[in-house]
Amino acid sequence: MNVYDFDQTIYMRDSTVDFYLFCLRRYPSICRFIPGQLSGALLLALGFADKTAFKQRFFAYYRGIPHLEALVPVFWDSHEAGIKDWYKRQHRPDDVIISASPEFLLRPICTRLGIKYLLGSRVDPESGVYTGKNCDGREKVRRFREAFPQGEIDCFYSDSLSDTPLARIARESYAVRRDKLIPWAEYESAKKR
């Protein structure tokens, strides 16, 4: 099976940010959550919070939007074009998406693309509260092993060095820069210089 990160890997941008901006245009009143979001970012930058705690503060804006989950397919109606062509050409039925973005946000686009296997951050769409940890770094490996105990990764694709733990358990790994695929070892070496 092939495993893919989602944001800036098979999708051109960051779906979490794009969805936030989409919601902000429709519900400007969610601006009231910005002070809490900024304080969460400061706590993360100072090392007093981890990514899960920061993102939970960020996702507090979900509480300001009625029927948020109903907006997700509408969001993808206008953002589906952000799925990269190289991915569409090589899509296979057993592809796995592993992302830090909320599962409920990615599920509709994965369904549209024919992707059955999605592992993302488990976030309540009504409250923004996490169930478990942010799905990044080593957590992606844990979640993969949990879902596919005997699973072997043929190829792994990501845009971020934070995914190195997952890249290391794949037979082949590639960094994605726009539409260019770079062997992981080459990418990792260039980033360390």
Disulfide bonds with the S-S distance in Angstrom:
none
